Amino acid sequence: MTPTQVSAAVAAFGAPGGEGTPIQAPHIEYGQLGPLLLVFGVAILGVLVEAFVRRSWRFPVQVVLAAGGLGGAFIWTIVLAVGDVPFHVAAEGALAVDGPTLFLQGTILVLALISLLLIVERKQGHFAAQAAALPGSEAEQETMSAGITQTEVFPLMMFAVAGMVMFPASNDLLTMFVALEILSLPLYLLCGLARRRRLLSQEAALKYFLLGAFSSAFFLYGVALLYGYAGSVRLSVIAAQLSKGAGSETLLLAGVALLSVGLLFKLGAVPFHMWKPDVYQGAPTPITALMASCTLVAAFGAMLRVYYVALETLRWDWRPAMWGVAILTMVAGSVIAITQTDIKRMLAYSSIAHAGFLLMGVIATSENGLSSTLFYLVAYGFTTVGAFAVVTMVRDAGGEAGHLSRWAGLGKRSPVVAGVFAFFLLAFAGIPLTSGFTGKFAVFKAAIEAGATPLVIVGVLSSAIAAFFYVRVIVVMFFSEPEADGPSVVAGPATAAAVALGLTATVVLGVLPQPVLDLAGHAATQMFVR
């Protein structure tokens, strides 16, 4: 290329002195994206702390950073929600800032803060001192005896939470895929960091990683097919193409099916649920609490945005398939949970059943369906974190007492702890005056209004089946004789605070649910669809 040609090319790209049109920088609404950017910034700071701060100072610095970042992001979310800034799409259309987004982001941040209380609890020693050390090796024994603490957990958690905050706000499918990977990759690592039963923990992490990689591939392939159909990955453009009835129906239906596989995997819906019991059992319990609450909220938020914004016109095609998935999920989760003897696996199948109940809100495709799902996610999230917090407290010489038989007579040894756990189980079952009853009632009502009465009948029957294994645990705790070498209750202040917050929210949302129901209803009216 001659010098003259080079000068012409530079001028065409808008260099100083050139005659071409200058490249326009993208317009980023930093204020509207503040909560997301703050969590990302704290995560990056956490990585720098690991690199430059001495080991003895890392734990307190990381705790302050994580708590400050999550708390600050939550306050920023409230400011955006009550402000007079109109709801819109930000970051050149990549992210939506609207009522459901802010509601879900606030929920995720609060639940992440409560999960952080479990993670920072050093009294119970949830995490391996050195993840790279082989289980049972001399290196592992040396690090444990030296009292070394794995502080890399905090930046990994913050990156995962950042992905969760970004996931339901995504307004195009590529941004959604990026958010999916940001939230998933740190969780794969965190699942393998349990201090006790290291091999089980590492097996859980490997299973989660492999199955998660497959689901991500399905999701991305679905994105490619939908791009082939609509010529864009923007949700609003896909919706516009659907309203015109243009494009290849084969590409459309195949793309929706593959995209749904990726989303349903994150929910743990049947038949994409096989990872959930193993991962919940093997992961450190604070990480299990984080996944069971925050990840579920984020995944349902993304599913609501896809099906309510992009695919609402196609609902007569995807609703029958979603009916089948919801029925399978509710029935399988409730029935298989009966056979479980491990507390964490039982709660995993309980989570699968609740995913089926939540799918009824998606199927409703109405404003009431959206608002009831938002409320259910809040209610279930608080109860789940509280239940797993109690699980971390019941311990024996080998760590957490996971087997159901070890909980025998807990009501006589520690009646307060057993009573609190029983209350959480009753909330899962949907007993009146608990948040679970209000959440199920709202979702069932929305489904009936949408003409899904048979689905509600299956949901009621599944709830009755689920009540059996919840009550079974209560009977074991209160009506069995305690073993001589039974577990003891080990509760640090942070864990006790997490249990108290979960219990308070479960009671308040059951007795006085109207303010949160109104808030969810107000958020549902403000979904940005353009």
HELIX and SHEET records of a PDB file:
HELIX    1   1 PRO A    3  ALA A   12  1                                  10    
HELIX    2   2 GLY A   34  PHE A   52  1                                  19    
HELIX    3   3 ARG A   55  VAL A   82  1                                  28    
HELIX    4   4 GLY A   99  ILE A  119  1                                  21    
HELIX    5   5 GLU A  138  SER A  145  1                                   8    
HELIX    6   6 VAL A  153  MET A  166  1                                  14    
HELIX    7   7 LEU A  173  LEU A  190  1                                  18    
HELIX    8   8 ARG A  198  ALA A  230  1                                  33    
HELIX    9   9 LEU A  235  LYS A  244  1                                  10    
HELIX   10  10 GLU A  249  LEU A  267  1                                  19    
HELIX   11  11 TRP A  275  GLY A  282  1                                   8    
HELIX   12  12 THR A  285  LEU A  290  1                                   6    
HELIX   13  13 MET A  291  THR A  295  3                                   5    
HELIX   14  14 LEU A  296  ARG A  305  1                                  10    
HELIX   15  15 VAL A  306  ALA A  310  3                                   5    
HELIX   16  16 GLU A  312  LEU A  314  5                                   3    
HELIX   17  17 ARG A  315  ILE A  338  1                                  24    
HELIX   18  18 ILE A  343  ALA A  364  1                                  22    
HELIX   19  19 GLU A  367  MET A  393  1                                  27    
HELIX   20  20 LEU A  404  TRP A  407  5                                   4    
HELIX   21  21 LEU A  410  ARG A  413  1                                   4    
HELIX   22  22 PRO A  415  ALA A  429  1                                  15    
HELIX   23  23 SER A  435  GLU A  449  1                                  15    
HELIX   24  24 THR A  453  PHE A  479  1                                  27    
HELIX   25  25 PRO A  493  VAL A  511  1                                  19    
HELIX   26  26 GLN A  514  ALA A  524  1                                  11    
SHEET    1   A 2 HIS A  88  ALA A  90  0                                        
SHEET    2   A 2 LEU A  95  VAL A  97 -1                                        
SHEET    1   B 3 GLY A 399  GLU A 400  0                                        
SHEET    2   B 3 VAL A 394  ASP A 396 -1                                        
SHEET    3   B 3 SER A 488  VAL A 489 -1                                        
END                                                                             
